[in-house]
Amino acid sequence: MKVFLAGGSGQLGRELLATAPEDTLIEAPARAELSITDPLGVARALEIARPALVINAAAYTAVDDAESDREAAFLVNAEGARALAEGAAAVEARMIQVSTDFVFDGEQSLPYLTTEPTHPLGVYGESKLAGEAAVLEVLPGNSLVVRTSWLYSSHGRNFVATMLQLLAERPEVNVVMDQVGSPTWARGLAEAIWKWAAPPGVSGIRHFCDAGVASWYDFAVAIRDQASKLGLLGVTGDSGARTIVRPIRSEEFPTPARRPASSTLNSFASWEELGITPLHWRASLLQMLTELKRPELPESDPMEPERMDPSSA
């Protein structure tokens, strides 16, 4: 299968490249070679490549910056997604669009089903929702939207990387405790996407996250404790680095963009459809941190998929 991948140098894109099936031929142009904000360029690239599948793992992910730069967020997340969908339609390719939990307002206590009404709280979520709508409109029955949450990996910019830096530098870190979701390792999401890529006719909207729920505070404490045991914070053993992680309320850490209070996605249907037993987020985190003990990988493209801004100061 020939695949055209947008955002291949981001954290999810790199995992997609690393976990691709052996019989997959992937074309993943760098952002300097092709911007998804250039519809004519996208159309030409897809006409030349003629893939069977287009995967969009590129996104404008600066949640707070989007509040003052709405045009840029919509240009990438909505118009860029539409350009890829139109290019895919022209060559009769399927498309998988990666989206986010930020399409919901986080006001309900139960995990969100794919059928729940959407209600973004900010520009980032609005732009991603517009991208979903564009793809589903242009490629009805031939596109799949995959929403995920709190994505991280062993490379690139993400909450785990930021916490590791802060935990190594500071005696105390403040982290929000009243926003909850499901931390998700990009490796598991990439493997799920490849499973969805294989069968023809899989379309609509799916949710995929690692199992379990955490607050940003819970996530930060787990990062500290597991990284300490692995010696990633300069000290090995159970004692580890004892940086204090202090829970705070959202109002104590004001940001330009509002965050959903509870944006957990119900992924049971996806786990069943894919025939997988999901990893708990703590198990995924341990695997990812263990991977960090290998030599450091190069920095990724700043246009990464679904990066959550750290909620610590």
HELIX and SHEET records of a PDB file:
HELIX    1   1 GLN A   11  THR A   19  1                                   9    
HELIX    2   2 PRO A   39  ALA A   49  1                                  11    
HELIX    3   3 ASP A   65  SER A   68  1                                   4    
HELIX    4   4 ARG A   70  PHE A   74  1                                   5    
HELIX    5   5 LEU A   75  GLY A   80  3                                   6    
HELIX    6   6 ALA A   81  ALA A   90  1                                  10    
HELIX    7   7 ASP A  101  VAL A  103  5                                   3    
HELIX    8   8 VAL A  123  VAL A  138  1                                  16    
HELIX    9   9 PHE A  159  GLU A  169  1                                  11    
HELIX   10  10 ALA A  186  ALA A  197  1                                  12    
HELIX   11  11 TRP A  216  LEU A  230  1                                  15    
HELIX   12  12 SER A  250  GLU A  252  5                                   3    
HELIX   13  13 PHE A  268  LEU A  274  1                                   7    
HELIX   14  14 TRP A  281  GLU A  291  1                                  11    
SHEET    1   A 6 LEU A  25  GLU A  27  0                                        
SHEET    2   A 6 LYS A   2  ALA A   6  1                                        
SHEET    3   A 6 LEU A  53  ASN A  56  1                                        
SHEET    4   A 6 ARG A  94  THR A 100  1                                        
SHEET    5   A 6 SER A 143  THR A 148  1                                        
SHEET    6   A 6 GLY A 204  HIS A 207  1                                        
SHEET    1   B 2 LEU A 151  TYR A 152  0                                        
SHEET    2   B 2 THR A 184  TRP A 185  1                                        
SHEET    1   C 2 GLU A 172  VAL A 176  0                                        
SHEET    2   C 2 ILE A 244  ILE A 248  1                                        
SHEET    1   D 2 VAL A 180  GLY A 181  0                                        
SHEET    2   D 2 ALA A 214  SER A 215 -1                                        
END                                                                             
